[in-house]
């Protein structure tokens, strides 16, 4: 229980849960915020259905959980609220459908030294079918690895960079080519392949299809083989929760413990989401 009216229901798999009976459009008291924090600590994906949130209220709610940050891709930011990302197949209010930009497994912004702790997404307009979001439990995926693989990954780091993803999008024809000078702004950072979650002590795999370019210091073929093995393992159906969006859903996820990706849908149907992003610390 978060309040008398709010109920927490564990979903399948159990790293996801639904929290009902809340109105996030009103200010919450300290007890309510503490209870939601506890629920999020216990479930790395938290679904709060039936919300009508203005940009101001989404930002205010999100700040209960930490400082907010923008995004590397400034074109995604709301023109009046830089803390808010507009994720839409209509851009920021245009009419021409664009590609489904999140249709690959990733954790948000791992290509920076201090990736975000969490993200909060509000379903403003959702298509009638498709456009689901899949979430993968990276704690359970790590725990399920065999002992030999765990030993091989101990103390190992991987290189993350936005350049890796951007070049793939250029190959797919959904982004224009950039010069080397333009791409030089996208640095390479190294994070542990297995990280420790600060407030739970859990260990989680921390590699993703989107931004993990290679394992630092490994020969290219061994690096690619291990990353392919890990990425296939982490998205096994045992570890995946599918969220089928309804208008007004708010989904909160812990970027330190999960991956996510959008599924395909008819791009002639509008899909518009508002996301706030909570700052984090350097992974260890």
N, C-alpha and C positions, 0 to 999 in steps of 0.2 A: 504493500500500500504506500502511495505517495501522499495522497490526501484521502479523505473518506470516500470521495467519488472516483479517485484514480486507481486503476488496477494494472498490475504488471503481469503479462502473460508470456511465458517462454514459448518461442517458436521452434521450428525445426530447420536446421540444426540449432542447438541450444545457445550458441553464441549470439543469436538474435532474439529480440523480445519486443512486444508491443506494449506501449504505455497508454492506457485509455483514460478518459475522464478529465483531461487537462485542457485549460484554455490558455494557450501561450500568448494570446494577444493582450493579456492583462499582466501587470507586474506580479512577480512571484515573491513570496516571503522566504526568509532564510531556511526554514525547515523544508519547504518544498524544493528549493534548489539543492539542498543537501541530499534529499531523497532521490532526486533525479541524477545527481552525481553518483550516488551509490549504485543506482540501476545501470548507469552507463559503464561504471567500473566492472560490474558483474556481467554485462552483455555488451560486446564491442560494437554491435549494431542495435540501435534503439529506434523503433518506429512510433511516432506520435501522430495518430490519424485525426482528420477533421479540423484542421487549423486554417484560419483566415488571417494571414499576417501581412501587414504593410512592410515595406522595407525597413522603416524605423523600428517596428516591433521585432522583426527577425534579428536585426542587429542588436537590439537591447537584450533579447533573450540569449543570443549567442555569447554575449559578454559575461554572462553568469559563469562561463566555463573557461575564460581566459581572454588574453588580448587577441584582437583580430588582425589579420593581415590581408593584403591584396593578392595579386597574382602576377606572375612574370609576363603573361600575355595581357597587356593593358587594354586591348580591344574588348576583352571580356568584361571589364568592369562597368558597373552601372554609372551612367554619366553624372548622376547626382549623389550617389552613395558609393564611394570607392572601396568600402569594406564589402560590397556585395558584388558577386559575379552573376552575370546573366548568361545562363547556359541554354541556348535556344537554337532551333533549326531555322529561325527567322532572324538570326543575329540579334541586334539590340533594337528591334522594332521594324525591321525591313520585311519584305513580303516574299522574296525569292528563297525557296528552300535551299539550305546548305547541308553539308555532310553531317553524319552522326559522329561528332568528334570524340566521344568518350568510349567508343566501341573496341577497347582493348584493355587488358588487365593492367591495373596500375594502383599505386598509392599516391596520393596527391603530392606533387612538388618534391619528390625525393631527390631531385637534381640540385638542391641547395643544401648548405651545411646544416641548417636548422629547419628540417621539414616540419610541416604542420602536425600538431597533435591530433586534431580532429576536423571534421567538416560537417556542416548542417545544411541539408538540402530541402527546399520547400517546393512541392509540386504545384505550380501556378496553373499551367495548362498541360494536360496529358492527352496523348492520343487514345482512341477507343480501344486499340489493341496494340501489343508490342511496346517497345520502349521501356521494358523492365530494366531493373538494375540488379546485377548479380554481385554478391559479396562472398569472399573467400576468407576462411578463418586461418590466419597464418600461425597462430599459437597451436591449434590442433594439428596443422600440417607439419610443424616442426616436431611435435611430440610423436607423430606417427613415423618419422624417419627411422631407418635402421641405425644401429649403433655405429657401424662403419662410416656411414655418411655423416652422422653427427660429429664424429671425431675428425673427419676430413675437413669439416667446415669450421672447426673451433679456431677462433682468432683470425679467420679469413675475412678480407674486405672485398667489396665490389665497387666498381666505378659507375656512377650515375651521372647522366648529362641529358639536358633537353635536346641537344644536337642529335643524339641517337634517335629520338622519336621524330624530330623534324625531318631528317633525311628520309625516314620511312614514309612520312606523309608526302614528301616531294615525289618519291617513287610511285606512290599510289595516285598521284595527280590531284591531291586535295590541298596542297600548299604550293606557292610559287618558290622557285629556286632562290637561294640567297648567296651572296658572295662570301668568300672565306672571312673577309673583314667583318661582315655583318654577323656571321656565326661565331666569331671569336668571343662575343659577349657571353656565350653559353659555356660556362666553366665546367670542368670535371671535378666531382667530389667523390670521396670514398666513405662508404658506410659499412658497418659490419654486416656480413651475410646473415648472421643470427644476432638480433639485438635483444636487449633486456628492456622491458616496459617499466619505466621508473616507478609508477604508483601501484603496480601489482606484483612486480618481480617476475612476471612470466617471461619466457623466452619465445621469440617469434622469428620466423623467416622474414627477411627484409630484402627481397629482390622482386622485380616486376618486369613484365614484358615491355612496358612503355619506356622506361628510362634507365634500366640497368644494362649497360653496354658490355661489360666484361668483368671477370674476376681479376682483381689486381694481382699482378705478378705471376699469373698462371700462363702457360702456353695457350695460344689461341684455341687450338682444337680441344684441349682439356677444359678450358673455360666455357666454351660453347656447349660441350657435352654436359657439363654439370648444370649450367643454367637451364638448358632444355629439360633436363631431368627434374630439376626443382620446380620449374614453371608448370610442367605437366602434372607433377605431384600435387602442387598446391591447389589446383582447380579441379581436382577429383570431386565428384558429386557428394562425397562424404562431408566435404568441408564447405559446401556452397549453399547459401541462402538466396532465393530469388524473391525480389520485391516487385510485386505487381502494383504499379502506382494507381492511386485514386487522387482526384483533385483535393488539395488541402493536406495531403500527407506531408509530414516532416520526418525525415530520416537523418539520424545522427550516427556517424561512424567514427571509430578510432583508427586513424591512419597508421598507427604503430602496430596494430594487430590484425589488419585486414587488407585485402585487395578488393577492387571493384571494377566493373565494366558495365556499359550500357548495351542492351541487346538491340537488334535491328527493328525497324518499324517503317511504316509508310511515310516518307518524307513530305508527302502532300498534306499530312496532318501535322498541326503545330504541336510542338513539345517545348515548353518553356519552364525552366527551373531557376530558382534563386538560391545561390549558395553563399554561405559565410564560412570562413576558414579560420580555425583557431591555432594560434602560434604554438610551436613546440620547441624542443631543445635538440641539441646534436645527439644523434643515436650513439649508444655505447653497448 
